[in-house]
Amino acid sequence: MKLARRIQEVAPFYVMDVVRAAREQEAQWQRQGRNMIHLSVGEPDFSAPEPVVQAGIAALREGRSGYTLAPGLPALREAIAAHYQAKHGVPVDPRRVFITAGASGALTLACLLLVEPGDEVLMPDPTYPCNKNFVAAAGGIPRLLPTTAATRFQPTAAQIDAAWGPATRGVLLASPSNPTGTSIAPDELARIAAVVRKRGGFLLVDEIYLELGFDPAYGRTALALDDTVISINSFSKYFQMTGWRLGWMVVPEDLVEPLTRLAGNLYICPSSPAQHAALACFAPETLAEAERRRAEFARRRDVIVPALEVLGLDVPVLPDGAFYVWVDCSRYSRDSWDFCFDVMRETGVVLVPGKDFATIQPERWFRLSYANSVENLREAADRLGAYLRPRERQADPARRAMADEPLA
Ligand SMILES: Cc1ncc(COP(=O)(O)O)c(C=O)c1O
């Protein structure tokens, strides 16, 4: 069957090769009584907080499972708007909150709404791989902007201004980012917003990890900048509701009507039991639990990052949020793909090679997800240490020189 051309532009996930190999190995290791440690998954190891589960059960029991309006339950839109006021001191009109099937649904809708075939959208390299594909699926062209550790792997306003061409329509950023866990400094984001405004484009800021931030210097929502910024968000990470498929975006008011038409036609509405359950997210006891879990993620970061550095696995920028570390393995290997597979075979620790996220020096990096217990993180560090120690002695001078090269 002839497939639409747009599907050819949608790249596969290389990480699926890792997942498949890890599954096969796990079956074998389990038979031998050995365990694998998965530091590859991009989802929290907690499930939804108990009040959310109870609210979901009650909604199902009481039959609150029919369609809702396309932009979502008014009460949920109001609760989200109130949260911006309470937590960030930013007033948001509930009519600007649009509930979606995860941040993925929001990004899909936003790209279909704003991107014409042939339009360019600027985004950083490395980036969350799906971001390229949301743009490509709308017929647009993702244009990657190389970043370095010096700018926390985030693009600068000057870079965006210089890269803006006749076909450029907008910018898609994530702060904190996946795979690096690093945020854009608020003053730089303000400068980026000014450039985008001057150019008459759109600024989409994926803030799915905003509430999982550990450094108050970066914790401010982009919505504080102005009413034209589009903020993407989700219940997946901070509220640990990945499979419930619920997210939202805050958009300029005039986008709500066309989004309602688009979403209503494409999928009618987001899951209504999930929306009823999500109302419980903003209850004080749920927020207290979410904050405890955030603190636990910060504790894990503070365990794993120093442990990696002691091993000579460099983390050039300390992550300030999410649950990822972007790690330089060039001291030990010329190719993070081979490195990750070898580490998995030898130690059972599962990591994700940089290839999915980066086009610049993907072979230098891997992503580690610390959505795992402190005990497992310590065990993983021990296993990595035992694996790396003999290799450190053999590390050839060329490899060491690569590790000492400035970061691209
Ligand atoms: C940066 C980023 N954006 C969006 C998503 C999609 O999240 P969801 O659709 O579950 O809300 C993810 C998931 O890992 C992500 O890391």
The ligand as an SDF file (V2000), in Angstrom:
LIG
                    3D

 16 16  0  0  0  0  0  0  0  0999 V2000
    9.9380   16.6820   26.7590 C   0  0  0  0  0  0  0  0  0  0  0  0
    8.7360   15.7970   26.6260 C   0  0  0  0  0  0  0  0  0  0  0  0
    7.6280   16.2800   26.0580 N   0  0  0  0  0  0  0  0  0  0  0  0
    6.5200   15.5310   25.9130 C   0  0  0  0  0  0  0  0  0  0  0  0
    6.4850   14.2180   26.3320 C   0  0  0  0  0  0  0  0  0  0  0  0
    5.2120   13.4330   26.1320 C   0  0  0  0  0  0  0  0  0  0  0  0
    4.5430   13.2450   27.3390 O   0  0  0  0  0  0  0  0  0  0  0  0
    3.0070   12.8630   27.4890 P   0  0  0  0  0  0  0  0  0  0  0  0
    2.4230   12.7570   26.1390 O   0  0  0  0  0  0  0  0  0  0  0  0
    3.0010   11.5680   28.2450 O   0  0  0  0  0  0  0  0  0  0  0  0
    2.3870   13.9540   28.2990 O   0  0  0  0  0  0  0  0  0  0  0  0
    7.6190   13.6520   26.9330 C   0  0  0  0  0  0  0  0  0  0  0  0
    7.6250   12.2470   27.3670 C   0  0  0  0  0  0  0  0  0  0  0  0
    8.6190   11.6750   27.7250 O   0  0  0  0  0  0  0  0  0  0  0  0
    8.7780   14.4670   27.0880 C   0  0  0  0  0  0  0  0  0  0  0  0
    9.8890   14.0120   27.6590 O   0  0  0  0  0  0  0  0  0  0  0  0
  1  2  1  0
  2  3  1  0
  2 15  2  0
  3  4  2  0
  4  5  1  0
  5  6  1  0
  5 12  2  0
  6  7  1  0
  7  8  1  0
  8  9  2  0
  8 10  1  0
  8 11  1  0
 12 13  1  0
 12 15  1  0
 13 14  2  0
 15 16  1  0
M  END
$$$$
